[in-house]
Amino acid sequence: MQVRTCASWSAVDVYQALADNTRRLLLDELLQRDEQTLFELCSRLAMHHAITSTRQAVSQHLAALESAGLVRSERRGRQKVHTIDTTPLAVITDRWPLPEDVR
């Protein structure tokens, strides 16, 4: 498994990854249940959000999330398991912290 450090992704990558609705939904699904395969994520998008993207399209969305550091993937036998990593989101909160009265 390749692990990226904070220096290998930028805030721009994170913003671009979050700009797409399908990618945000994929992150939501991984937050609800982490460590899912491509098949499981495609099924959950279809069942919960009526999004019937092809496996290739979902795989490309996952690649964009992975390049932004928001998703990690690991091979387990014949399957590739995807895991969410919210660490890059700290870039956003570090840049624009919320005032105490908003929290």
C-alpha positions in Angstrom: 0.0 0.0 0.0 1.3 3.4 -1.0 0.9 6.1 1.7 1.0 9.7 0.7 2.4 12.3 3.0 0.8 15.7 3.5 3.4 17.2 1.2 2.3 15.1 -1.8 -1.2 16.6 -2.0 -2.3 20.2 -2.0 -5.4 22.2 -0.9 -6.2 22.6 -4.6 -6.4 18.8 -5.0 -8.8 18.6 -2.0 -11.0 21.4 -3.4 -11.1 19.8 -6.8 -12.0 16.4 -5.4 -14.8 17.9 -3.2 -16.2 19.9 -6.2 -18.0 16.9 -7.6 -21.3 15.7 -6.1 -20.6 12.0 -6.8 -17.2 12.2 -5.1 -18.8 13.8 -2.0 -21.4 11.0 -1.9 -18.6 8.4 -2.1 -17.0 10.0 0.9 -20.3 10.0 2.7 -20.7 6.3 2.0 -17.2 5.6 3.2 -17.9 7.6 6.4 -21.0 5.5 7.0 -19.1 2.2 6.5 -15.4 2.3 5.9 -13.4 -0.3 3.9 -15.6 -0.9 0.9 -14.8 -2.4 -2.5 -15.7 -0.8 -5.8 -18.7 -3.1 -6.2 -20.0 -2.2 -2.8 -19.6 1.5 -3.4 -21.4 1.3 -6.8 -24.2 -0.7 -5.2 -24.6 1.9 -2.4 -24.6 4.8 -4.9 -27.4 3.1 -6.8 -29.5 2.1 -3.8 -29.1 5.2 -1.6 -28.7 8.0 -4.2 -30.1 6.6 -7.5 -26.7 7.1 -9.2 -26.0 4.4 -11.7 -22.6 5.4 -12.9 -20.4 2.7 -14.5 -17.8 0.9 -12.4 -15.2 2.7 -14.6 -16.7 6.2 -13.7 -16.8 5.4 -10.0 -13.2 4.1 -10.2 -12.1 7.4 -11.8 -13.9 9.3 -9.0 -12.1 7.2 -6.4 -8.8 7.8 -8.2 -9.4 11.6 -7.9 -10.2 11.2 -4.2 -7.1 9.1 -3.7 -4.9 11.7 -5.5 -6.3 14.3 -3.1 -5.4 12.1 -0.2 -9.0 11.7 0.9 -9.2 8.0 0.1 -6.7 5.2 0.5 -6.9 1.9 -1.2 -5.4 -1.5 -0.3 -5.3 -4.8 -2.2 -6.7 -7.7 -0.2 -6.4 -10.8 -2.3 -8.4 -10.1 -5.5 -10.2 -7.1 -4.0 -9.3 -3.5 -3.7 -10.6 -2.0 -0.5 -11.2 1.8 -0.1 -10.8 3.7 3.1 -11.6 7.3 3.9 -8.8 9.6 5.2 -10.1 12.9 6.5 -6.6 14.3 7.3 -6.5 16.5 4.1 -9.6 18.3 5.3 -7.6 19.8 8.1 -6.0 22.0 5.4 -9.4 23.7 5.0 -10.0 24.3 8.7 -6.4 25.4 9.2 -6.8 28.0 6.4 -10.2 29.2 7.5 -10.8 28.4 11.1 -14.3 28.8 12.5 -14.8 31.5 15.1 -15.6 30.1 18.6 -19.2 31.4 18.5 -20.0 29.4 15.4 -18.9 26.1 16.7 
